[in-house]
Amino acid sequence: MPVVVRVPIAKSHGVADPADPGLFSHWQHDEYQCFVCHPAIFPKARKGFTHDEMDEGRFCGACHNGQSAPPASGARATCRSTCHAK
């Protein structure tokens, strides 16, 4: 299992959006067992997804909804320092 996974870009980004693909860190999520996310939340194939899908509660948004974990979108999101870090 890789420690850090780059999430493939699912669609082109605008100039104001982060250009770098999102990162997923397994070690930051090590309190959860693998079956919590695989295959319940994430597909078996490596797939990109959008913030709109996360805002609907899919993929990272299943937990990163502002209640269970910090939100994936909006003013409280830490986009460039966590998910879209270089």
N, C-alpha and C positions, 0 to 999 in steps of 0.2 A: 504494500500500500504506500503510495507516495505521500510525503509529509504535506506538500503543497500542490494543489491542482489548479491549473489555469482554466477558467470556464470559457469555452469557445464563445466568440461574439456571435450573437444570433441575428443582429441587424446593424446597419450602419448607424453611427452615432453622429449627432450634431456637433458643431464646433464648441458648444458650451458643455457638452457631456465628456466624461473621462474617456480618453482614447485607449487606455490600457484595459485589457480584459480583466474580469473579476478574478480574484484569488479565493481559493477555499483552503483553509488550514485544518488538517485533521487533528493536529495536536491541540489547537484551541477548542476543539469539540470532543476531546477524548473522554469526557464524562458520560457520553452517550454510547450505547452499543451500536455496532454497525447496522443491525436490522432495523433500528429506529428510522433510518433514512433510506436504506437499500433493502428492498426495492419499494418500500412504502411511499417515499417522497420522490426519490430520484430514479430515472430509468437506468437500466443496466448499461446502455450505450452512452458514451460521452456526448452530451448534447448542450447546446447553448440555449439560453432562455432570456426573456426580457424582464425589465422592471415592472411592466404592466402585469406580467404573469405572477411575479412575486407579490405585487400589490393585491392580487386576487387570492393570495394564500397558498400559492404553488411554489415548489422548489424551496429556496432559502426563506421565502415569505411564510412558509408553514410555521416557522419559529420566530423569524425576524419580523414581528408584527407590532413591535412597540410594547408588548405585554410580556411575552415569554422571553424575548431577547430584544436588543435595540432594533429599531425599524430599518428595513432595507431601503426605504425611500423617505423623502420629506426632510424637514428642517433638522430633525434629530439624528438623521443618518450620518455615519462617519465614512462616506464613500471613498474619498481619496486617501485616508489614513489606514483603512483596513482592507476593504474589498478591491479597490482599484489602485492599490499601492504599486509602485514600480518595482 
